[in-house]
Amino acid sequence: MKGYYKRRNCECDDPKKCSCGKSWTFWVDVGPDPKTGERRQISKGGFKTKKDAEDAVAALITDVKQGTFIKESKILFKDFAEQWLPMYIDRTCPKPGTVRLRKYGIKKLLPYLAHIKLKNVSEEMFQEALDDLKANNLAKSTLEGILVTGKMIFDMAAHKKLIREDPTKKAYVKKDSKVIEETDEDDKKKEDKDDKNKQDEELPKYFEKEELKVFLNAAKKYGLFMDELIYTLLAYTGMRVGELVVLKWKDIDFTKRTIRINKTYYNEFNNIAKYQLVLPKTEKSKRKIVVSNLVIEMLKKHKEEQEKIIARLGDSYNNKGFIFTNVKSHPGLPILTKLVDNRMTRLLKLAKLNTKLSPHSMRHTHTSLLAAAGVELEDIKDRLGHFDSKITRKIYLHITDPVKKEASDKFDNFMESA
C-alpha cells in the first residue's frame, strides 16, 4: 500500500523547484471493497507540504490495517437528514408529537448545515449553530430538543460509518450568566420587586373559585351543545383537553363513579377525519380518577341525548364509542381540541372574564382549588397524572403559603398568651 503524491494544477517546469505554491494531493489504494471486491482508491488534497500528505497517508494505512478505516461519505447534511427521519421512525416508533419535534429540530439546523457535507461539519460549526439559535431567544427546552435531534442524526451517520468523528459529542446549550449587577437601589426592595414580577410572569393563569362559578354558569346559560359538560368535566377532574376529547363510554364506571384515562388525542393538521389515538406522555398519565355525583349525572344525561342523535342519524353516524363527538361533519368522530378552545373564548367574552384563559387553565384551576381544600401535593399529582410538575408544585405552594403563615401566627399567638 503506497501513496502517490502530486501538486495539483502545478505548471512549473521543474516540479521539484515549484514556486507556484500549489497544495499537495495524495492518492493511495486501500485494498478491495469488502462488499463489492472493487478497487478502492482514496484521494485527498489541500496539504501545504509533501511531508503533511505523507503523514496523512501513513495514518490512513494504519487505520486500514487495524480495521478502523472509514471512507467518509460526500452526502450533504440536508440529504442525510431527509434519509435519517424514516430510519428513526422505523427504529423507535415514536409518538406523532415526537416526530414533529424531530422535524422542527431539522428545520432549525438546515439554515446552518444544509449544503455542508456531513464529513465537513466540525464541532465548532455545530456549536456556533446552537449558540446563534440561543441568541435568537429560543427557549432552553427548544434548544435542548434541537441538540438531541442533531446528536441523533450524527450518531446514526457515525454508526453507518459515513463520518469518522461525531461533531456533536461535546455540544451543549449555553447557560445564562448568573452575574449579579450592582445598583444603588435598596437590595431588599429590588429583591421583593423582582420576586413579584417573576411570580406574576411564571405563575400560570387560573380561575379563582368565584370566577369558576361565573364561568360554569355562563356555560350553562349560553353554552352550545356539550359545553356545560365539557367545562365542568375539565374543572372537576383537571384532565388534559387531549384526554377529554377521546374519552369513550367504556372509560366511565357509573357505579364506582370513576373515569379511566389511558389515551390522548393527536391531530397535527386539525383534520377531523385524520386524528390519532396515542398513548399518554408517561405511564403516570394513565390513571383512574373518582368524580362527583354531579359529573356522573351530567354524563348520564349526555348519554341519553347522544343515543337519540345516533338513532336519528342511523348509518351516517360512525359510532366508535366516543363521548364528545361531531354531529354535522363526520358524525361520531371525536371533536377537535381547537373547538374546545374556541368555545371557551366565546364563553369568557360573554361572562366578561379574562379571555387569555384557556382550557388548560382549567387544569391549573383544579390544582389550585384542591390545594385550597387541603389536599396533599402528592395526591394532587396522582390525580393529574404527573410524575413531577414544576407548575403543579408552584401553584400548590402559592396557594398553601398563606395557610402555613397562618399556622405560624397561631403558634406565636398561643405562646404569647401563655
N, C-alpha and C positions, 0 to 999 in steps of 0.2 A: 504494500500500500504506500504509494509515493505521490507526493504532490507536484503539481506543475504551476509555475509562478510567472506572472507577466504584468507589466504596466499596461492597463487598458488605454487604448487610443493614443499610445505614445508614438510620436512621429520623428523622434530623434534618430539621426543616422547611426549612432552607436548607443544601443540600449544601456550598455554598462556605464556610459558617461551622460546619462539622461539629465537634462536641465529643465524639462517642461513641468516637473513636479507632479506628474500624474500618479494616482494612488495604485497600490498593488492589489492584484486579484489572484486567488488560488483556485485550482481545480484538483480534485482528488477523487479517486474511485474508492468506494467504501464497501465493495462486495455486492453480490446479487441481492435483490429484494427477497426476503424470506417467503413472501406470499406469491409473488409472480415469477421470481427467478430472473427478472430483468436486471440489466446493469444499472447500478446507482452511482451517479457522479454528483458530487457536491461542489458548488462554486460560491465564493463569497469575496466581495471586494471592499474597497474603502480603507485599506491598510496604508499607513504612512510609509512604512519601510518593509523590505522583503522579510526582515527578521520577524516583524509582527505577524506577517502572513504565515511564516513557518511555524511560529509558536501556536497559532490558531489551528493549523493542520495537525500538529503534534497532539494537542488537546482533543481534537476531533477523533484521531486514530485511537487514542486511549479509550474514549467513550465507546467506540465500535468494538474494541477488544473486550471491554468489560460488560458489553451488552446494554449499556446505558445511552447509546446514541439515539437521538430523536431528530428526524428530519422535519423541521418546523414547517407548518402549512403557510401558504400565502393568502389564506382566506381573510377577508375583511371582517371586522367586528360585527358590522350590521348583518352580514350574511350568516355568520355563525350564530348570532343571537336569534335569528329567524329559525335556524335549524334546531337550536337548543330548546326552545319553548315546547314543541311537541314531544321531544325526548323527556323533558322534565315532567310533563303532564302524564306521559305513559308510565314513567318510573314511580311517581309518587301519588298519583290520583288525588291531587289537591282539590280543595273546595273551590267553587267558581270565584268566590271573593279573593282567594289567594292567587288564582291565575290573573285576576285583574290587577293585583298589586305587582306581580312579576312583569306584566305588560307595561305598567306605569314606570317601573324601575328601568326597563329597557328604553322606554321613550325619553326618560330624563338623561340617560347616558349617551344616547345617539348623537346629540349635537357636539359632543366632545370626542367620541371614538368611532363614529360610524364608518369613515373611509380610511381608517388606520388598520393595517394588518394586525391580527391577533399577536403575532410574534414580536411586533414592534411596540406594543403597549407596555410602557415601563411603570415601575412603582410610582415614580414622580408624576407621571402623566395621569394615572388613575386618581392619585391623592389630590392633585390640583383640580380635577373634575369635581370631587366631593367637596373640596373647600369652596369652590366657586358656587356650587349649589347651596351651600350653607350661607354664603354671602347674599344669596337671593332670598334669604329669610324663610327657607323651607323648615318645617318643624323637625325636631330631633327624631321623632318616631318615623317620619317620612324619609329622612336621610338614612336612618338605620335600615329601612326597608330597601332602599336603593343599593346600599352597600351589600346587603345579603344577596340581592339579585346578581350584582356584579361578581361576588365571590362564587356563586353557584355556576355562573357561565364560564369563568376562567378555570374553576376546579374541573369542570367537565372537559374543557379543552386540554388541560394537563393530563387528565385521565385517558383521553383518546390520543395522547402523545402528539398533539398539534402544536404545542409550545413546550419549551424546556422548563421555564420558570413561571409560577403564578404571580403576577404583579399585584394581586390584591391581598396577599397573605398578611402584610403588615398595615394594610389600610385601616383607617379609623375615622370616626366622626369627631371633629374637634369640639372640646368643651368650651363653654363660655367662660370668660375671665371672671374670677371671684375677687378681684382687687376692689377695695372699698375706697371711694373718693372722699377726701376730707373736705368738709364745708364748715362755715361759721355758724350754720343753723344748729339750734339746740338738738343734740343727738336723740334725746327721748322723744321730742315732738316729731322729729323726722321719722323715727322708727315707727311710732304709732300711726303716722300718716301713711307710710309705706305699707304697713301691715293691713290697714283698712282698704287701701287701694288694691292691694294684692288679693285680699279676700273678696272684694267686690268683683274683681276680674275672674277669679278662679272658681268661686262657688257657683255651681250650676243653678240655673233658674228653676224655681218650682212654685206651685201654688201654696199659699197659706191655707189653713183649714177652712176659713170662711170663704176664701176665693174659690176653693174647690167646690164648695156647696153651690156658689153662684153659677159656676161653670156647668155643673151637672144639672142644675135647674134649667139652664139655658138649653142644654142638650135635650131635656125632656120636653121643653116648651117649643123650641124652634128646630129641633133636630130632624134630619131626614131619616129614612128607613135604616134601622140598626144603630143609629148614632148613640142613643142613650145607653144601649147595651155595650157598645164598643168602648166608650169612655169610662163607663162605670167599671167595666172589667179591667181596663188599664189602671185605673185609680185604685181599685181594691185588691189587685194582685201584684202590680209592679212588673208585669211581664213585658217583654220587648214587643214592639209592633210586628216584627217579622215572625215572632212566635204566635201572636194573636191571630194573624190572618190565615194561618194554616192549621188552626185548631180543628179537630174533627169531633163529631159527636161521640165517637168511641173513646175519646180522651176524657170525657166527662163521666164521673160516677155520681149520679144524682142522689144515691142513698148515703154514700160516705161523704158527700159534699167535697169532692176533690177534682182537681184538674191536672192531667198529666201533660207535661211539656217535654217533648223528645225530638223536635224538629224545628226548623226555621225556614224562612222564605227567601229565595234569591231570584231576582229578575233584573238583569243588567240593563235592558233597554225598555223596561216598563211596558212590555207586550203581554197583555192578559193571557194569551194562549201559550206563551213560551216561558212560563215560570218553572222553577225547580225547587224541589224539597231537598234541603241539605241538613246534615247533622249540625247540632249546636256547636258553638265555638269550642267549648270544653266539656268534659264529662260532667263537671259540676253543674253545667247548664241544664242537663237532663234532670228533671225533678218532678215531684208531685206536691201540689200545694192545696191546703184546705181553704175553702172560700165560705163566705157568709150565706145565710139563707136568702138574703136579698138577691145575690148574684144567681143562685140556683133557681129561684123563682123567675127571674128575668130570662134565664136560659130556657126554661120550660116554655115560657110564653113565646119566645122567638122560634122554638122548635115547632110549635103548633102553626105559627104563621108561615114558616118555611114549607111545611108539609102541604099547606093549601096552595102555595106557589108551584110546588113540584107537580101537584095534581092538575093544576091549570095549564102548565107548560108541557106536560107529558114528555114525549121522547126528546124534545128540544132542550130539556134540562139535563145537563151532563152530571149526574149525581155521583160524586166521589166522596160524599160524606162530610164535606166541609161545612162549618158553622156560618162563616161570613162569606157569602157568595154574591157574584154578579147576577143580576136578573135580566137586564136588557141585552147586553153584549156578552156573549159566551156564558150564558146562564149555567150556574153550577160550579164554575171555576172560582178560585179564591180572589177576593178583591185585592187591588194594588195597595201597597203601603202608602203610596202617594195620595190615594183617595182619603185615607185616614188623616193625613197631614192637611190636605186642602179643606176637608170638612171641619177640622179643628180650628183652622184660621177663621173660617166663616163664623163659627160659634163664638170665638173670642171677640170678634168685632161686635156681634150682636149683644154680647154680655158686657161690652166695654172693659175688657180685661187686656192684659199685656199680650199683644199679637206676636211677640217674639218667642212665646212659649210654644213648645212642640209636643207631639205625642210622647217623645222620650222624657219630657218634663214630668209626665205622669209617673214615670218610674222613680224619678228623684223625689216627687211629692210623696209617693208611697214610703220611700225611705225616711223622709223627714217626719211623717206622721207616726210611723212605727217607733221611731226614736223618741218622739214626744210622748208616746203612750207607754214608754218604759221598756220596750222590747230590746233585748241584748243585741249587740252588734253581730255576733256570730249567727244568731237566729235570723237576723235580717239578711245576712249574706246567703244563708241557706235558702231562704225564700226567694231571693232574687236570682239565685243560680250563679253566685260569684265565688270563685276560688279566692280571689282577693281583688279589691277595688279601691283605689285611692279616692275616687269620687264618693263612694258609699261611706267610707271612713270619714271623709271630710265633712259630709252632710251630718253624719251621726255626731261627730264632735261639736259641730256648730250648734246643733240642737241641744245636746246634753250638757254643754259647758255651763249655761245658766243654772241648771239643776245642781251641778257639782258645786258651784259657788254658793247656792242657797244652802246646801248641806253644810258647807264650811261655816257660813254665817250662823246657822242654827247651833253649831257646836260652840262657836265663840260666845254667843249669847247665853248658852247654857252654863259655860264656865264662869262668865262674868256675874251671873245671878247666884252663884254658889256662896 
